[in-house]
Amino acid sequence: MALKRKPVGIGIVAGFIMFAVTLIAQETDYQAKIEEIQKQRKDYYQQMDEASKMGDTNAYNLALDEYTKLGSEIERLQALAAEEGDKEAKAKSAYNRGNNFVRLGQNQEAVNAYDQAIRLDPENAKAYYGKAIALKKLKRYDEAQAAYQKSIDLDPTNSNAYLSLGNLYRAKEDYAQAVKVYYKALAQDSTLDKAYYEIGYTYAQEKDYSKAADAFEKAIKINASYDKALNALGVAYNNLGKYSLATTVLNKAIEIDSRDGDSYFRLAEAYNNLGKYNDALAAANSALQYLKKNQQAHAQIEKGKAYEGLGDLSNAVASYRGAGQDKRFTSWVNWKIEALKKQSQ
């Protein structure tokens, strides 16, 4: 019997050592660990049963000892899992509170809630992203920038974090850095049409309409129904003097959104520059139908230009006067009307 007992004992000890090494190497997946230990305990239970049948008290006691140790380990892991689950639940609750505070416009409270989520879960990329949004709303731009970057470091696949960080750089008029960040987003996802749109918009802010148009074209190549990019491309073409191209893309934008007042206004501008005054007049009237009151002055001016091109100076003056109700254009409108009066004499 002694020869039989020795192999059983060595097998028990070796098995436990291998299990311990495996346990250390695993990630903190408590349930998986508990299931693995339960399997190990079952093996020891079987060894206890075999030793009992053989009357091998030594082997039985060795197996029982390890069986008991593993039972204690299960209890320990279950306690840790409960603690971890509680921490995870608290972190999620804090993160959700932060989101609610942002929606309510209570941004400092949001920052506090996100900070609590981060204390509970330092790897929570979403909490850093939410915190950055709240900080930006509080105009704490340097802190927001750091939070966006931390979110990206933790989760490089979050395209919204790149776009938001780029927008923050652009708001600070650091256009070169903004473009770099947008391209980092594209390095993660080359089909990110919005990144190309933001690149184009950034170049447009610098009045580099050639580069802006190139970026908008790439956005539309990815997403042919991207009406916002089509509108922006039309603006870039107008500024580049490519009026026929502008009418093509602006009409596409209107096909997608027939209530887009800005696209109608930009279309009127392009038609006026092409000398297509009836088309310009129709587009300007549509713009006035859909633009808000405080946005209508530019469309009124294009309407005036269309009437002027058609030789209808009376309606041209009336349209210009409509634009003059906006104080930003009063001086120009007064000058324009005086010029038309002299022209008609």
Secondary structure, 3 states (H helix, E strand, C coil): CHHHHHHHHHHHHHHHHHHHHHHHHCCCCHHHHHHHHHHHHHHHHHHHHHHHHHCCHHHHHHHHHHHHHHHHHHHHHHHHHHHHHHHHHHHHHHHHHHHHHHHCCCHHHHHHHHHHHHHHCCCCHHHHHHHHHHHHHCCCHHHHHHHHHHHHHHCCCCHHHHHHHHHHHHHCCCHHHHHHHHHHHHHHCCCCHHHHHHHHHHHHHCCCHHHHHHHHHHHHHHCCCCHHHHHHHHHHHHHHCCHHHHHHHHHHHHHHCCCCHHHHHHHHHHHHHHCCHHHHHHHHHHHHHHCCHHHCHHHHHHHHHHHHHCCCHHHHHHHHHHHHCCHHHHHHHHHHHHHHHHHHC
